[in-house]
């Protein structure tokens, strides 16, 4: 996969891609990440990328000219047929695991980091394929959301992680993951559940599934509406509801 990331602050994103799993994916050739300074597509002395909004109001808006030139240039240079252009913006659909899966199937992503009051609407309507938000809150720009998106997508690239590592996780079935324990077996009076040390793998898997359903019920009941529940999961939820009503 190739990812072009258009930003006016490329320095923000130099660190996240030089550590951990993303660095490993880059080093192993699973992904190429290219930081594109939007100011390099300006033609004035001050390298201006923003201007005041028509109609008045606070803040600045990213100008259409450099964004059009940047996106069109990256598309023209692409070795792939249809680069997918994503705008990181609070107005986009909320980022979820299923979106990460769909994006992981793309060959070339062009990510546009919004800033200030946003981008000129002509950029949005003419060039953007998808708008994504990482949550219902406001931060200063699209750089950190882009890093979050890249981290979620890259780990799903075929062959990068083993199948179990990339599928047996929270949200993959719209259920939160079960609790985890490691050594020592007892710490400050708190003990690891004996079933995890029993060696009975079938019983352990049942316990983990029950804990996953319980944790989702207690913390994110909204996810249960779209979860792939087994008959035993349904019975467990009925039991939780009865306990809550009693």
GULUM-613623 format. One line per field, with one value per residue: residue number from 1; y, z, x of N, C-alpha, C in turn. Coordinates in Angstrom, 3 decimals. Layout:
BEGIN
n = (NUM | ...)
nyy = (Y | ...)
nzz = (Z | ...)
nxx = (X | ...)
cayy = (Y | ...)
cazz = (Z | ...)
caxx = (X | ...)
cyy = (Y | ...)
czz = (Z | ...)
cxx = (X | ...)
END
This chain:
BEGIN
n = (1 | 2 | 3 | 4 | 5 | 6 | 7 | 8 | 9 | 10 | 11 | 12 | 13 | 14 | 15 | 16 | 17 | 18 | 19 | 20 | 21 | 22 | 23 | 24 | 25 | 26 | 27 | 28 | 29 | 30 | 31 | 32 | 33 | 34 | 35 | 36 | 37 | 38 | 39 | 40 | 41 | 42 | 43 | 44 | 45 | 46 | 47 | 48 | 49 | 50 | 51 | 52 | 53 | 54 | 55 | 56 | 57 | 58 | 59 | 60 | 61 | 62 | 63 | 64 | 65 | 66 | 67 | 68 | 69 | 70 | 71 | 72 | 73 | 74 | 75 | 76 | 77 | 78 | 79 | 80 | 81 | 82 | 83 | 84 | 85 | 86 | 87 | 88 | 89 | 90 | 91 | 92 | 93 | 94 | 95 | 96 | 97 | 98 | 99 | 100 | 101 | 102 | 103 | 104 | 105 | 106 | 107 | 108 | 109 | 110 | 111 | 112 | 113 | 114 | 115 | 116 | 117 | 118 | 119 | 120 | 121 | 122 | 123 | 124 | 125 | 126 | 127 | 128 | 129 | 130 | 131 | 132 | 133 | 134 | 135 | 136 | 137 | 138 | 139 | 140 | 141 | 142 | 143 | 144 | 145 | 146 | 147 | 148 | 149 | 150 | 151 | 152 | 153 | 154 | 155 | 156 | 157 | 158 | 159 | 160 | 161 | 162 | 163 | 164 | 165 | 166 | 167 | 168 | 169 | 170 | 171 | 172 | 173 | 174 | 175 | 176 | 177 | 178 | 179 | 180 | 181 | 182 | 183 | 184 | 185 | 186 | 187 | 188 | 189 | 190 | 191 | 192 | 193 | 194 | 195 | 196 | 197 | 198 | 199 | 200 | 201 | 202 | 203 | 204 | 205 | 206 | 207 | 208 | 209 | 210 | 211 | 212 | 213 | 214 | 215 | 216 | 217 | 218 | 219 | 220 | 221 | 222 | 223 | 224 | 225 | 226 | 227 | 228 | 229 | 230 | 231 | 232 | 233 | 234 | 235 | 236 | 237 | 238 | 239 | 240 | 241 | 242 | 243 | 244 | 245 | 246)
nyy = (-1.192 | 2.267 | 5.364 | 8.664 | 11.628 | 14.580 | 17.630 | 20.629 | 20.653 | 18.701 | 17.823 | 17.010 | 14.430 | 12.898 | 11.433 | 9.326 | 7.330 | 6.209 | 4.331 | 1.227 | -0.886 | 0.332 | 1.300 | -1.159 | -2.259 | -0.510 | -0.918 | -3.570 | -3.426 | -3.422 | -1.121 | 2.179 | 5.348 | 8.646 | 11.859 | 14.848 | 18.145 | 20.658 | 23.293 | 23.248 | 23.324 | 25.872 | 29.196 | 31.725 | 34.339 | 34.118 | 31.580 | 30.865 | 29.055 | 29.292 | 31.280 | 34.067 | 33.357 | 33.699 | 35.804 | 36.333 | 35.783 | 33.806 | 32.496 | 30.627 | 29.317 | 26.487 | 26.997 | 26.466 | 26.200 | 25.147 | 22.638 | 21.379 | 21.249 | 19.633 | 17.157 | 16.403 | 16.185 | 14.086 | 12.020 | 11.853 | 10.981 | 8.510 | 4.971 | 3.406 | 2.727 | 4.020 | 6.076 | 6.535 | 9.154 | 10.663 | 12.801 | 14.067 | 15.048 | 16.692 | 16.508 | 14.133 | 10.574 | 8.519 | 6.906 | 3.438 | -0.067 | -1.599 | 0.209 | 0.554 | -1.984 | -1.887 | 0.191 | -0.929 | -2.545 | -0.958 | 0.224 | 2.610 | 5.316 | 8.669 | 10.963 | 13.750 | 16.256 | 18.085 | 21.536 | 24.444 | 26.169 | 24.320 | 22.948 | 24.540 | 24.352 | 23.488 | 21.789 | 19.665 | 18.773 | 18.121 | 16.571 | 14.788 | 11.495 | 10.250 | 11.122 | 11.288 | 11.025 | 10.800 | 10.811 | 12.326 | 15.000 | 17.921 | 18.616 | 20.138 | 19.702 | 17.583 | 15.843 | 14.079 | 12.436 | 11.267 | 9.756 | 7.919 | 6.593 | 5.477 | 3.728 | 1.891 | 0.833 | -0.152 | -2.336 | -4.223 | -5.014 | -7.518 | -10.321 | -8.943 | -8.986 | -12.004 | -13.992 | -14.485 | -12.524 | -10.192 | -10.500 | -11.509 | -9.523 | -6.578 | -5.253 | -6.568 | -8.433 | -6.796 | -6.918 | -6.317 | -7.060 | -9.888 | -10.050 | -9.894 | -11.703 | -12.085 | -13.440 | -12.539 | -15.314 | -14.552 | -11.400 | -8.902 | -9.838 | -10.298 | -12.649 | -14.650 | -15.840 | -19.194 | -20.899 | -20.128 | -21.218 | -23.846 | -25.495 | -26.517 | -26.017 | -25.673 | -24.952 | -22.608 | -21.007 | -20.768 | -19.341 | -16.982 | -16.017 | -15.578 | -13.601 | -11.581 | -10.995 | -10.156 | -7.916 | -6.209 | -5.842 | -4.457 | -2.170 | -1.197 | -1.364 | -0.557 | -1.692 | -4.266 | -4.437 | -4.818 | -6.950 | -10.249 | -12.603 | -15.671 | -18.456 | -19.164 | -16.800 | -15.093 | -16.274 | -15.744 | -12.944 | -12.628 | -13.644 | -11.701 | -9.479 | -10.326 | -10.449 | -7.767 | -6.683 | -7.801)
nzz = (0.000 | -0.694 | 0.961 | 0.811 | 2.581 | 3.119 | 4.493 | 6.464 | 8.458 | 8.530 | 10.338 | 12.663 | 12.180 | 11.818 | 13.908 | 14.812 | 12.825 | 12.931 | 14.803 | 16.501 | 15.304 | 12.870 | 11.794 | 11.415 | 9.446 | 7.353 | 6.975 | 6.163 | 3.759 | 3.424 | 3.413 | 2.095 | 3.253 | 2.627 | 3.419 | 2.634 | 2.131 | 2.131 | 1.569 | -0.365 | -2.694 | -3.213 | -4.678 | -4.036 | -2.348 | 0.417 | 0.817 | 1.177 | 2.442 | 3.391 | 3.901 | 4.618 | 5.352 | 2.935 | 3.515 | 6.096 | 9.617 | 12.183 | 12.166 | 9.726 | 6.357 | 4.490 | 1.375 | -2.015 | -4.264 | -3.684 | -2.614 | -4.682 | -6.614 | -5.270 | -4.755 | -7.350 | -8.529 | -7.053 | -7.725 | -10.459 | -10.503 | -9.402 | -9.321 | -9.338 | -10.299 | -9.157 | -6.808 | -3.455 | -1.904 | 1.189 | 3.532 | 6.615 | 9.037 | 11.405 | 10.515 | 9.227 | 8.735 | 11.624 | 12.551 | 12.373 | 13.056 | 10.887 | 8.796 | 8.716 | 7.792 | 5.183 | 4.051 | 4.186 | 2.015 | -0.110 | -2.617 | -2.789 | -0.757 | -0.269 | 2.105 | 3.512 | 5.668 | 7.557 | 8.659 | 10.809 | 10.109 | 8.313 | 4.935 | 1.704 | 0.225 | -2.407 | -2.780 | -1.197 | -2.504 | -5.087 | -5.058 | -2.905 | -1.736 | 0.566 | 3.855 | 7.107 | 10.621 | 13.833 | 16.121 | 18.309 | 19.049 | 19.271 | 17.862 | 17.106 | 14.449 | 11.464 | 11.589 | 13.786 | 13.868 | 11.312 | 11.786 | 13.604 | 11.964 | 10.025 | 11.611 | 12.410 | 9.948 | 8.639 | 10.167 | 9.369 | 6.864 | 4.389 | 5.321 | 6.968 | 9.870 | 11.785 | 11.221 | 13.510 | 15.311 | 14.151 | 14.041 | 16.384 | 18.330 | 20.145 | 18.940 | 16.453 | 16.174 | 16.961 | 19.679 | 22.870 | 23.939 | 25.960 | 29.489 | 30.301 | 31.670 | 33.216 | 34.413 | 37.787 | 39.283 | 41.524 | 42.965 | 45.253 | 46.704 | 44.724 | 42.496 | 39.588 | 37.566 | 38.218 | 36.099 | 33.870 | 34.213 | 34.044 | 31.868 | 30.290 | 27.322 | 25.869 | 27.877 | 28.709 | 26.416 | 26.393 | 28.782 | 28.162 | 26.049 | 27.394 | 29.190 | 27.389 | 26.255 | 28.593 | 29.345 | 27.174 | 27.430 | 29.843 | 29.411 | 26.740 | 25.648 | 23.351 | 21.222 | 21.058 | 19.472 | 16.889 | 16.993 | 16.315 | 17.623 | 19.434 | 20.185 | 22.898 | 23.786 | 23.689 | 25.644 | 27.844 | 27.946 | 28.525 | 31.097 | 32.385 | 32.167 | 33.717 | 36.229 | 36.589 | 36.744 | 39.049)
nxx = (0.837 | 0.405 | 0.612 | -0.149 | 0.203 | -1.231 | -0.370 | 0.066 | 1.816 | 4.123 | 6.055 | 4.772 | 4.058 | 6.298 | 7.438 | 5.516 | 5.632 | 8.096 | 8.495 | 7.767 | 5.090 | 4.334 | 6.723 | 7.973 | 6.287 | 6.804 | 9.572 | 9.556 | 8.334 | 5.560 | 4.066 | 4.234 | 4.824 | 4.243 | 4.996 | 3.500 | 4.099 | 1.872 | 2.453 | 4.356 | 3.043 | 2.287 | 2.539 | 3.297 | 5.131 | 4.873 | 4.005 | 1.286 | -1.410 | -3.951 | -6.957 | -9.204 | -12.661 | -15.276 | -18.061 | -17.550 | -16.737 | -15.131 | -11.759 | -9.769 | -9.655 | -8.617 | -7.149 | -8.367 | -6.584 | -3.825 | -4.520 | -5.980 | -3.935 | -2.059 | -3.408 | -4.174 | -1.648 | -0.480 | -2.201 | -1.722 | 0.909 | 0.674 | 1.074 | -1.063 | -4.503 | -6.797 | -6.463 | -7.550 | -9.140 | -9.110 | -10.571 | -9.707 | -11.812 | -13.991 | -16.580 | -16.915 | -17.792 | -17.870 | -14.925 | -14.471 | -13.805 | -14.683 | -14.509 | -11.772 | -11.030 | -12.086 | -10.585 | -8.071 | -7.995 | -7.504 | -5.216 | -3.826 | -3.825 | -4.774 | -4.432 | -5.955 | -5.212 | -7.282 | -7.513 | -7.747 | -10.724 | -11.506 | -11.655 | -11.825 | -14.997 | -15.171 | -13.067 | -13.839 | -16.214 | -15.364 | -12.987 | -12.756 | -13.147 | -14.033 | -15.015 | -13.750 | -14.025 | -12.469 | -13.908 | -16.405 | -15.391 | -13.280 | -10.145 | -6.936 | -6.227 | -6.015 | -3.868 | -3.149 | -5.519 | -5.111 | -2.824 | -3.844 | -5.716 | -3.990 | -2.452 | -4.432 | -5.199 | -2.863 | -2.005 | -3.775 | -3.114 | -2.754 | -0.859 | 0.897 | 0.511 | -0.016 | -2.962 | -4.570 | -3.720 | -4.662 | -7.382 | -8.556 | -9.561 | -10.723 | -13.801 | -13.814 | -15.859 | -17.821 | -17.715 | -16.270 | -12.921 | -11.939 | -10.833 | -7.310 | -4.532 | -1.308 | 1.846 | 2.813 | 0.909 | -0.435 | -0.907 | -0.509 | -2.675 | -4.514 | -5.760 | -5.129 | -7.779 | -8.602 | -9.381 | -7.946 | -5.506 | -5.928 | -5.470 | -7.431 | -8.488 | -10.875 | -12.682 | -11.475 | -11.772 | -14.573 | -14.933 | -13.589 | -15.171 | -17.595 | -16.777 | -16.134 | -18.640 | -19.944 | -18.391 | -18.846 | -21.595 | -21.675 | -20.070 | -20.216 | -22.993 | -24.283 | -22.957 | -23.871 | -26.088 | -25.259 | -23.629 | -22.312 | -23.939 | -23.938 | -26.158 | -25.714 | -24.625 | -26.816 | -28.403 | -26.828 | -26.959 | -29.667 | -29.624 | -28.023 | -29.716 | -31.877 | -30.664 | -30.127 | -32.668 | -33.670)
cayy = (0.000 | 3.575 | 6.384 | 10.049 | 12.348 | 16.009 | 18.382 | 21.823 | 20.433 | 17.333 | 17.456 | 16.342 | 13.029 | 12.198 | 10.507 | 8.126 | 6.309 | 5.745 | 3.448 | 0.142 | -1.705 | 1.053 | 1.262 | -2.526 | -2.422 | 0.254 | -1.596 | -4.838 | -3.167 | -3.554 | 0.187 | 3.352 | 6.539 | 9.838 | 13.109 | 15.869 | 19.490 | 21.387 | 24.576 | 23.068 | 23.533 | 27.294 | 29.911 | 33.096 | 34.537 | 33.734 | 30.180 | 30.931 | 27.930 | 29.561 | 32.641 | 34.349 | 32.832 | 34.604 | 35.937 | 36.687 | 34.747 | 33.555 | 31.422 | 30.616 | 28.146 | 26.061 | 27.452 | 25.370 | 26.027 | 24.181 | 21.307 | 20.813 | 20.910 | 18.533 | 15.910 | 16.048 | 15.769 | 12.775 | 11.059 | 11.714 | 10.230 | 7.218 | 3.781 | 2.687 | 3.315 | 4.859 | 6.464 | 6.866 | 10.394 | 10.757 | 14.036 | 13.925 | 16.185 | 16.379 | 16.302 | 12.837 | 9.431 | 8.132 | 5.812 | 2.169 | -1.161 | -2.029 | 1.162 | 0.207 | -3.156 | -1.485 | 0.991 | -1.806 | -3.194 | 0.014 | 0.177 | 3.930 | 6.279 | 10.050 | 11.513 | 15.214 | 16.683 | 19.366 | 22.495 | 25.682 | 25.966 | 23.284 | 23.180 | 25.137 | 23.354 | 22.965 | 20.643 | 18.577 | 18.252 | 17.693 | 15.707 | 13.895 | 10.276 | 9.834 | 11.986 | 10.462 | 11.631 | 9.770 | 10.900 | 13.544 | 16.015 | 18.781 | 18.832 | 21.267 | 19.416 | 16.208 | 15.041 | 12.966 | 11.469 | 10.523 | 8.765 | 6.871 | 5.834 | 4.695 | 2.639 | 0.894 | 0.234 | -0.858 | -3.628 | -5.144 | -5.363 | -8.967 | -10.858 | -8.195 | -9.687 | -13.290 | -13.826 | -14.440 | -11.249 | -9.101 | -10.744 | -11.806 | -8.281 | -5.812 | -4.659 | -7.353 | -8.996 | -5.823 | -7.251 | -5.942 | -8.223 | -10.430 | -9.641 | -10.591 | -11.832 | -12.677 | -13.770 | -13.709 | -15.800 | -13.791 | -10.139 | -8.052 | -10.466 | -10.501 | -13.885 | -14.953 | -16.838 | -20.543 | -21.563 | -19.779 | -22.059 | -25.225 | -26.281 | -26.939 | -24.949 | -25.453 | -24.202 | -21.268 | -20.255 | -20.430 | -18.280 | -15.739 | -15.533 | -15.046 | -12.342 | -10.620 | -10.576 | -9.410 | -6.612 | -5.398 | -5.527 | -3.484 | -0.959 | -0.703 | -2.112 | -0.147 | -2.581 | -5.545 | -4.407 | -5.240 | -8.052 | -11.584 | -13.333 | -17.081 | -18.742 | -19.102 | -15.386 | -14.575 | -16.782 | -15.017 | -11.600 | -12.764 | -13.801 | -10.393 | -8.623 | -10.782 | -10.023 | -6.314 | -6.381 | -8.344)
cazz = (0.000 | -0.613 | 1.634 | 0.758 | 3.661 | 2.837 | 5.742 | 6.518 | 9.568 | 8.406 | 11.490 | 13.660 | 11.833 | 11.600 | 15.011 | 14.923 | 11.828 | 13.100 | 15.954 | 16.683 | 14.211 | 11.600 | 11.290 | 10.946 | 8.183 | 6.342 | 6.732 | 5.481 | 2.441 | 3.352 | 3.185 | 1.889 | 3.761 | 2.067 | 3.990 | 1.591 | 2.671 | 1.256 | 1.193 | -1.561 | -3.850 | -3.289 | -5.657 | -3.591 | -1.503 | 1.800 | 0.808 | 1.867 | 2.180 | 3.962 | 3.715 | 5.362 | 4.690 | 2.392 | 4.386 | 7.440 | 10.639 | 12.781 | 11.647 | 8.353 | 5.565 | 3.559 | 0.025 | -2.983 | -5.269 | -3.346 | -2.407 | -6.004 | -7.256 | -4.552 | -4.977 | -8.770 | -8.792 | -6.458 | -8.542 | -11.747 | -10.289 | -8.797 | -10.161 | -9.210 | -11.129 | -8.478 | -5.433 | -2.656 | -1.197 | 2.454 | 4.294 | 8.058 | 9.415 | 12.399 | 9.846 | 8.558 | 9.446 | 12.731 | 12.185 | 13.053 | 12.568 | 9.563 | 7.837 | 8.608 | 6.918 | 3.794 | 3.600 | 4.063 | 0.704 | -1.126 | -2.970 | -2.630 | -0.002 | -0.136 | 3.283 | 3.591 | 7.055 | 7.709 | 9.634 | 11.018 | 9.988 | 7.318 | 3.580 | 0.758 | -0.114 | -3.753 | -2.617 | -0.649 | -3.463 | -6.347 | -4.953 | -1.750 | -1.861 | 1.857 | 4.989 | 8.310 | 11.927 | 14.813 | 17.306 | 18.465 | 19.815 | 18.366 | 18.105 | 16.309 | 13.035 | 11.038 | 11.597 | 14.733 | 13.316 | 10.204 | 12.377 | 14.158 | 10.833 | 9.421 | 12.526 | 12.356 | 8.614 | 8.277 | 10.850 | 8.708 | 5.525 | 4.267 | 5.494 | 7.904 | 11.141 | 11.604 | 11.170 | 14.852 | 15.936 | 13.566 | 14.079 | 17.730 | 19.068 | 20.372 | 17.835 | 15.234 | 16.134 | 17.713 | 21.099 | 23.491 | 24.218 | 27.317 | 30.335 | 30.124 | 32.859 | 33.015 | 35.675 | 38.649 | 39.434 | 42.634 | 43.194 | 46.227 | 47.080 | 43.554 | 41.851 | 38.234 | 37.587 | 38.109 | 34.832 | 32.880 | 34.468 | 34.111 | 30.721 | 29.548 | 26.319 | 25.533 | 28.986 | 28.676 | 25.337 | 26.844 | 29.789 | 27.476 | 25.309 | 28.380 | 29.695 | 26.302 | 26.199 | 29.828 | 29.295 | 26.190 | 28.043 | 30.921 | 29.017 | 25.430 | 25.231 | 21.999 | 20.245 | 21.001 | 18.419 | 15.622 | 17.262 | 15.838 | 18.869 | 19.416 | 21.088 | 24.286 | 24.119 | 23.932 | 26.954 | 28.837 | 28.044 | 29.257 | 32.518 | 32.879 | 32.269 | 34.878 | 37.421 | 36.707 | 37.105 | 40.366)
caxx = (0.000 | 1.050 | -0.182 | 0.304 | -0.445 | -1.106 | -0.440 | 0.919 | 2.739 | 4.642 | 6.864 | 3.936 | 3.866 | 7.554 | 7.679 | 4.672 | 5.916 | 9.472 | 8.531 | 6.819 | 4.577 | 4.316 | 8.103 | 8.197 | 5.562 | 7.544 | 10.850 | 9.310 | 7.785 | 4.112 | 3.455 | 5.085 | 4.131 | 4.878 | 4.486 | 3.453 | 3.917 | 0.950 | 3.044 | 5.175 | 2.172 | 1.927 | 3.359 | 3.507 | 6.310 | 4.594 | 3.566 | 0.002 | -2.309 | -5.269 | -7.446 | -10.425 | -13.853 | -16.283 | -19.220 | -17.113 | -16.663 | -13.820 | -10.925 | -9.284 | -10.048 | -7.578 | -7.452 | -8.530 | -5.525 | -2.772 | -5.080 | -6.245 | -2.665 | -1.416 | -4.132 | -4.072 | -0.271 | -0.274 | -2.960 | -1.046 | 2.147 | 0.386 | 1.186 | -2.331 | -5.554 | -7.783 | -6.150 | -8.733 | -8.824 | -9.833 | -10.418 | -9.887 | -12.618 | -15.020 | -17.861 | -16.932 | -18.350 | -16.996 | -14.035 | -14.709 | -12.978 | -15.137 | -13.953 | -10.351 | -10.937 | -12.326 | -9.452 | -6.901 | -8.055 | -7.104 | -3.801 | -3.221 | -4.632 | -4.314 | -5.094 | -5.883 | -5.379 | -7.968 | -6.970 | -8.505 | -12.167 | -11.755 | -11.157 | -12.762 | -16.008 | -14.945 | -12.170 | -14.648 | -17.192 | -14.746 | -11.812 | -12.752 | -13.946 | -14.572 | -14.685 | -13.674 | -13.751 | -12.116 | -14.765 | -17.199 | -14.683 | -12.524 | -8.724 | -6.451 | -6.040 | -6.219 | -2.644 | -3.255 | -6.486 | -4.501 | -1.920 | -4.713 | -6.250 | -2.905 | -2.113 | -5.504 | -5.268 | -1.632 | -1.922 | -4.699 | -2.631 | -2.559 | 0.480 | 1.737 | 0.370 | -0.680 | -4.416 | -5.150 | -3.392 | -5.435 | -8.825 | -9.032 | -9.386 | -11.937 | -14.555 | -13.883 | -17.204 | -18.609 | -17.625 | -15.005 | -12.083 | -11.973 | -9.710 | -6.037 | -3.689 | 0.014 | 2.521 | 2.622 | -0.464 | -1.039 | -0.214 | -1.193 | -3.933 | -5.370 | -5.355 | -5.573 | -8.858 | -8.026 | -9.678 | -6.927 | -4.334 | -6.405 | -5.050 | -8.622 | -8.593 | -12.283 | -13.273 | -10.882 | -12.414 | -15.932 | -14.809 | -13.214 | -16.337 | -18.538 | -16.242 | -16.245 | -20.045 | -20.238 | -17.724 | -19.559 | -22.889 | -21.495 | -19.361 | -20.640 | -24.185 | -24.677 | -22.327 | -24.562 | -27.108 | -24.676 | -22.708 | -22.659 | -24.118 | -24.270 | -27.290 | -25.272 | -24.453 | -28.163 | -28.818 | -26.041 | -27.523 | -30.933 | -29.266 | -27.581 | -30.899 | -32.645 | -29.945 | -30.256 | -34.051 | -33.988)
cyy = (1.247 | 4.551 | 7.722 | 10.839 | 13.843 | 16.802 | 19.656 | 21.736 | 19.010 | 16.883 | 16.730 | 14.837 | 12.261 | 11.134 | 9.233 | 7.001 | 5.780 | 4.793 | 2.286 | -0.510 | -0.977 | 1.078 | -0.122 | -2.756 | -1.690 | -0.477 | -2.889 | -4.659 | -3.348 | -2.228 | 1.225 | 4.572 | 7.769 | 11.082 | 14.221 | 17.222 | 20.301 | 22.704 | 24.456 | 23.224 | 24.966 | 28.001 | 31.373 | 33.150 | 33.996 | 32.290 | 30.034 | 29.773 | 28.176 | 31.010 | 32.794 | 33.806 | 33.942 | 34.619 | 36.280 | 35.517 | 34.522 | 32.478 | 31.584 | 29.312 | 27.785 | 26.347 | 26.283 | 25.126 | 25.015 | 22.763 | 20.634 | 20.371 | 19.699 | 17.206 | 15.464 | 15.565 | 14.363 | 11.688 | 10.786 | 10.859 | 8.811 | 6.083 | 2.951 | 3.451 | 4.336 | 5.146 | 6.934 | 8.051 | 10.541 | 12.093 | 13.736 | 15.182 | 15.788 | 16.096 | 14.923 | 11.755 | 8.974 | 6.856 | 4.576 | 1.089 | -1.601 | -1.075 | 0.874 | -0.986 | -2.765 | -0.698 | 0.127 | -2.530 | -2.245 | -0.104 | 1.504 | 4.845 | 7.645 | 10.657 | 13.010 | 15.617 | 18.049 | 20.229 | 23.691 | 25.393 | 24.909 | 23.641 | 23.861 | 24.043 | 22.753 | 21.793 | 19.431 | 17.938 | 17.654 | 16.581 | 14.621 | 12.700 | 9.901 | 10.809 | 11.174 | 11.323 | 10.516 | 9.901 | 12.251 | 14.508 | 16.790 | 18.848 | 19.807 | 20.968 | 17.939 | 15.321 | 13.850 | 11.974 | 10.649 | 9.446 | 7.597 | 5.975 | 4.931 | 3.510 | 1.525 | 0.137 | -0.642 | -2.229 | -4.669 | -5.556 | -6.846 | -9.366 | -10.135 | -8.820 | -11.044 | -13.096 | -13.703 | -13.096 | -10.135 | -9.304 | -10.958 | -10.601 | -7.596 | -5.257 | -5.522 | -8.055 | -8.072 | -6.213 | -6.781 | -7.201 | -8.617 | -9.917 | -10.483 | -10.619 | -12.410 | -12.948 | -12.490 | -14.090 | -15.090 | -12.535 | -9.254 | -8.564 | -10.703 | -11.689 | -13.978 | -15.984 | -18.236 | -21.204 | -21.296 | -20.604 | -23.537 | -26.103 | -26.789 | -25.851 | -24.660 | -24.618 | -22.769 | -20.423 | -19.874 | -19.283 | -16.944 | -15.153 | -14.919 | -13.696 | -11.237 | -10.083 | -9.732 | -8.003 | -5.671 | -4.943 | -4.408 | -2.146 | -0.352 | -1.463 | -1.736 | -1.078 | -3.882 | -5.593 | -4.906 | -6.415 | -9.362 | -12.509 | -14.794 | -17.329 | -18.666 | -17.658 | -14.757 | -15.016 | -16.041 | -13.604 | -11.611 | -12.884 | -12.469 | -9.472 | -9.017 | -10.353 | -8.530 | -5.930 | -6.805 | -7.446)
czz = (0.000 | 0.051 | 1.484 | 1.790 | 3.491 | 4.117 | 5.614 | 7.690 | 9.516 | 9.605 | 12.568 | 13.445 | 11.593 | 12.662 | 14.980 | 13.958 | 11.901 | 14.270 | 15.757 | 15.374 | 12.871 | 10.979 | 10.719 | 9.594 | 7.052 | 5.961 | 5.939 | 4.131 | 2.306 | 3.034 | 2.948 | 2.325 | 3.340 | 2.657 | 2.949 | 2.230 | 1.702 | 0.779 | -0.048 | -2.841 | -3.898 | -4.226 | -5.273 | -2.609 | -0.089 | 1.938 | 1.539 | 1.455 | 2.695 | 3.718 | 4.510 | 4.624 | 4.107 | 3.328 | 5.812 | 8.394 | 11.102 | 12.011 | 10.190 | 7.688 | 4.625 | 2.123 | -0.964 | -3.856 | -4.865 | -3.148 | -3.738 | -6.663 | -6.606 | -4.867 | -6.431 | -9.124 | -8.264 | -7.244 | -9.865 | -11.620 | -9.784 | -9.801 | -10.129 | -9.928 | -10.386 | -7.038 | -4.704 | -1.755 | 0.025 | 3.121 | 5.761 | 8.573 | 10.466 | 11.768 | 9.198 | 9.354 | 10.493 | 12.367 | 13.034 | 12.407 | 11.166 | 8.479 | 7.624 | 7.683 | 5.454 | 3.247 | 3.400 | 2.727 | -0.437 | -1.397 | -2.683 | -1.929 | -0.051 | 1.007 | 3.344 | 5.031 | 7.100 | 8.768 | 9.740 | 10.939 | 8.939 | 5.970 | 2.749 | 0.251 | -1.501 | -3.744 | -2.168 | -1.712 | -4.715 | -6.178 | -3.888 | -1.965 | -0.560 | 2.933 | 6.264 | 9.523 | 12.881 | 16.088 | 17.417 | 19.442 | 18.831 | 18.809 | 17.048 | 14.830 | 12.738 | 11.111 | 12.552 | 14.330 | 12.167 | 10.736 | 12.965 | 13.037 | 10.227 | 10.303 | 12.437 | 11.033 | 8.330 | 8.926 | 10.242 | 7.315 | 5.447 | 4.417 | 6.518 | 9.297 | 10.877 | 11.802 | 12.547 | 15.506 | 15.429 | 13.637 | 15.484 | 18.636 | 19.274 | 19.065 | 16.590 | 15.080 | 16.843 | 19.183 | 21.626 | 23.870 | 25.689 | 28.144 | 30.064 | 31.450 | 32.447 | 34.384 | 36.450 | 38.813 | 40.569 | 42.842 | 44.084 | 46.557 | 45.933 | 42.757 | 40.431 | 38.336 | 37.343 | 36.758 | 33.778 | 33.052 | 34.470 | 32.995 | 29.882 | 28.530 | 25.929 | 26.613 | 29.021 | 27.603 | 25.710 | 27.842 | 29.118 | 26.703 | 26.268 | 28.917 | 28.644 | 26.191 | 27.419 | 29.766 | 28.309 | 26.749 | 29.066 | 30.428 | 27.708 | 24.931 | 23.829 | 20.930 | 20.063 | 19.889 | 17.093 | 15.785 | 16.681 | 17.050 | 18.615 | 20.328 | 22.560 | 24.739 | 24.468 | 25.306 | 28.072 | 29.034 | 28.778 | 30.749 | 33.110 | 33.100 | 33.488 | 36.172 | 37.665 | 37.181 | 38.527 | 41.484)
cxx = (0.875 | 0.090 | 0.515 | -0.492 | -0.183 | -1.346 | 0.378 | 1.905 | 3.300 | 5.463 | 6.080 | 3.938 | 5.162 | 7.804 | 6.854 | 5.027 | 7.353 | 9.621 | 7.554 | 6.378 | 4.592 | 5.707 | 8.415 | 7.523 | 6.267 | 8.830 | 10.668 | 8.624 | 6.285 | 3.433 | 4.551 | 4.285 | 4.910 | 4.232 | 4.616 | 3.157 | 3.064 | 1.558 | 3.929 | 4.351 | 1.629 | 2.908 | 3.602 | 4.674 | 6.104 | 4.106 | 2.228 | -0.917 | -3.725 | -5.665 | -8.735 | -11.641 | -14.728 | -17.479 | -18.861 | -17.104 | -15.237 | -13.070 | -10.564 | -9.707 | -8.903 | -8.020 | -7.571 | -7.306 | -4.452 | -3.301 | -5.403 | -4.946 | -2.001 | -2.098 | -4.024 | -2.664 | -0.010 | -1.022 | -2.239 | 0.211 | 1.906 | 0.549 | -0.095 | -3.441 | -6.415 | -7.380 | -7.413 | -8.397 | -9.729 | -9.527 | -10.678 | -10.566 | -13.649 | -16.382 | -17.988 | -17.627 | -17.349 | -16.225 | -14.300 | -13.856 | -13.396 | -14.642 | -12.475 | -10.161 | -11.112 | -11.139 | -8.207 | -6.874 | -7.673 | -5.604 | -3.089 | -4.209 | -3.966 | -5.110 | -4.868 | -6.177 | -6.042 | -7.304 | -7.905 | -10.000 | -12.513 | -11.172 | -12.239 | -13.712 | -15.808 | -13.971 | -12.983 | -15.543 | -16.546 | -13.711 | -11.882 | -13.679 | -14.641 | -14.116 | -14.779 | -13.344 | -13.356 | -12.942 | -15.433 | -16.542 | -13.818 | -11.065 | -8.211 | -6.268 | -6.160 | -5.006 | -2.740 | -4.347 | -5.918 | -3.572 | -2.713 | -5.229 | -5.172 | -2.535 | -3.149 | -5.503 | -4.049 | -1.559 | -2.853 | -4.226 | -2.312 | -1.095 | 1.334 | 1.701 | -0.255 | -2.178 | -5.034 | -4.914 | -4.279 | -6.940 | -9.358 | -8.832 | -10.728 | -12.475 | -14.632 | -15.224 | -18.182 | -18.719 | -16.278 | -14.229 | -12.177 | -10.796 | -8.470 | -5.273 | -2.339 | 0.636 | 2.842 | 1.147 | -1.192 | -0.227 | -1.073 | -2.595 | -4.892 | -4.859 | -5.887 | -6.698 | -8.299 | -8.261 | -8.607 | -5.656 | -4.689 | -5.872 | -6.199 | -8.958 | -10.032 | -12.965 | -12.751 | -11.548 | -13.836 | -15.895 | -14.507 | -14.397 | -17.356 | -18.075 | -16.338 | -17.669 | -20.397 | -19.642 | -18.421 | -20.900 | -22.748 | -20.949 | -19.850 | -21.870 | -24.661 | -24.101 | -23.096 | -25.601 | -26.568 | -23.718 | -23.235 | -22.742 | -24.495 | -25.467 | -26.894 | -24.995 | -25.796 | -28.660 | -28.097 | -26.583 | -28.854 | -30.673 | -28.827 | -28.776 | -31.753 | -31.984 | -30.100 | -31.656 | -34.392 | -33.448)
END
